[in-house]
Amino acid sequence: MANRCKDLPVECWELIFSRLHHKSDLESFSVVSKQFLALTNRLRIGLTVIDSTLLTHGNISKLIHRFPNLKSIDLSNFSGDLDPVLVDLANSLSYTSNLERIDISNHKKLPFMGLKELGRKLKGLRVLTCSNLTLLRDSDLYVIAELFPFLEELDISYPSTDYVLDSVYIASEASNLAVTDSGVEVLSVNMSNLRKINVSGNHLITDRSLVALSINCLNLEGLDMDDCPFITIKGILSILRTCAALSWISVSEIHIAQSSSGFECLATSSRTLQKLEVSNSIITDEFLFMVANASLPLNTLTLCWCTDFTYSGISKLLCAYQSLKYLSLVQVDFLSDECMDDLSQYLQCIVTIDLSGCMRLTNLTFYALARNCPSLTEIYMENTGFGTNHCFHNDVKNPRIRSVNLATNHYLDDDCLMNVALMCPNMDFLDVISCTSLTETGIIAVLEVCNQIRDLQLDNCSGIKHIGKGAELPSLEVISAAGSALNDEGLVMIGSRCSRLLKLNLENCKGVTAEGLHAMVKNCRSLREINLKKCPQVSINSLNNLVFSSSSLRRVIPPCCSAFTDSLRGFYLHHGCRVYSG
């Protein structure tokens, strides 16, 4: 059999590897042989670079040579100087011909020198993400527009520049402080191929920017403009009328009055609109009726933290769009179990639903959705009345439901959670953060039924000390138990059942000691990240022993960062493990 496997053509192995469910599986195969290493390297299309990555490999060009089919590089978690990294990347042109996406978010400013070299040599870049920069101004947008005129997607959301909203000051200094309409106008003229742009959190742009985008970017498909307080209905309507290709739009803090006119254009101009997201806004039933009558190809609808509409409006809307795949109705105060029982009949095609913050909803709504929504795979009912109704039906199973978020439901108890597991036997993600009525009894019951669970979120569950003894949990990769009662006994159980664990969060777990950690790490040989912040019984010396006894750890948050010297951080980096402050 071994010889037969060895003689399989390369194409067969590539097909096998490409069907693996998790990237961690590729890492296991890559250490089997040089042939498998080369194959897995060719299959990697995305690369995330952190400080220890370059410390280990020397420069990014070596990584580019190793992974010849890379399409995406994420530098958002790299804290060093981006300029030399991007220059090195640009000089590896023959190996970066497939590169389409770069993420340089979370830095102080744009790396002009590196971007200029990259723009000169790499003409195939299609997606640039530079979100959450400390400083982003109009002049930065001018540079982006000049260097990357063929960009199709751009994210310049949520720069963290501080400025005072003073009309006199803004008039003379705005473009030197932040992004304004002038910068967006230049972008729209130079980047006519733009298909998607995210300008959320740029507080000084107005309807002028939307007019410029609607005139110059006729292929625009997606526009995200949350938290832009000077954008009004007038600007939104200009986009809806002009951009025939527009398929999704996201807005917030909009006031759609009862007498608002112009939305009739939905019925004639926006036949491609598939995704409509409105949050923190005042909307009316009249608006929802207009959307319902527009016969749009909607598959995604978000109405989060919105007021002034009623059951009549949302009922007509959902009746009109029974092919919806995603629905978010966060904090819609009037929704009750009876309402959701009626509305669920329109949700035959729904895949993901978010009802978080709807305080009148209980486990009866969960039951109705599991029974009436055969396509449902993800359900979010965070901070609802889940558990306040003790009536639960055990005659329903929905094997398609994979992800369940029930965080901050203080009345959710073990029996109720057990019933959820019985209804969702194939669940692979469970979030019960801050469900203070739960104990380990409920978690043990879940793991007995849902033994393919992949991600378990138990933060601030003060009644949970362990996950119980039992069979191996081969798919469990992430456990977050920050602020829980997890102790050394619980760590031993994790070690015995979760051999493929990748990430463990133990922040503020008072009962965790070095003894339990070493017992756990001994068996969890794939563990890459661990958070030990505010774990008072874990010393720096015991952490040193833990890190240096594990060849897999790449990210550590220590009990107390102030005790870490630069030399000790460097020593960890040489071992391939980076210290974070948490």
Disulfide bonds with the S-S distance in Angstrom:
none
